[in-house]
């Protein structure tokens, strides 16, 4: 089939590569978000999906508002189907109806659970044991279309959202071409989503990453791991941000936010239990292992975080 691929971040790269190299399906156009300024120097940077498209000589289309600017371009490509994967814009009915097979979406959760903007991070933050990729038919509502295929995977106890993003991207890439084959061969029976089981997750904001050490250790650990790669969980130390990238539950008790081990390991007490921090970053500094940070003796037993 002729495919138009809509995606933007690194998560969408592997499925695109898989379709390009499939031998059966042809990507006739890639739609991605406009180049954006990145870093302190605000260097204009293309989305990862655009880089891959350019490397493969695929026409690239970038719209501020696809519903306004993109309809005629997309019609002109004569594609059979569109595939979205973390594209980042809402599609109109007019765009959904362009291709004979409509649009399918590669979604990072087991639908109908975790519809919306942050399914992967929300699964980690909420302590889910299992997640996966759902390939669904795109409709005008939010992630509410019929399910075409589901691919499950366990979530590791100490897995971060960054780890899971990478694994789910590969899982989507491994399976998207077989789904396309089955669609073309008429082998898929769409399944309606159970609306009674649907949950909705919103875009994560920076303030959501503030750690509340009065919560139990498992909740704190899940928040820290779930907020990596963005916006990174943080607490306050002498009024300055201290970011935590990775954590595990640990034994120990103390006041919520109290440093109870600061010798080679950094362990912080929670409302119930404690967490051991793996990687952290001081405001204005670089991310480093807890052991390297403690070598500078910047924290000691009895210090209280969160104030």
Protein Blocks (a to p, Z undefined) as FASTA:
>chain_A
ZZddddfblmlmmmmmmmmmnomaccfbdcddddddedjkopacddfklmmmmmnopacd
ddfblmlmmmmmmmmnopabdcdehkopacdfklmmmpmnlpadddfbdcfehiajklml
mmmmnopabdcdddddddfbehkaccfbdcdddddfklcfklmmmmmmmmmmmmmmmmmm
mmmnopaccddddfklpccdddddfklmpccfkbcfklmmmmmmmmpcbgbiaddeehia
cddfbdcddeddddehiafbfghiacdddfeocdddfbdcdehiacddfklmmmnopace
hiaghZZ
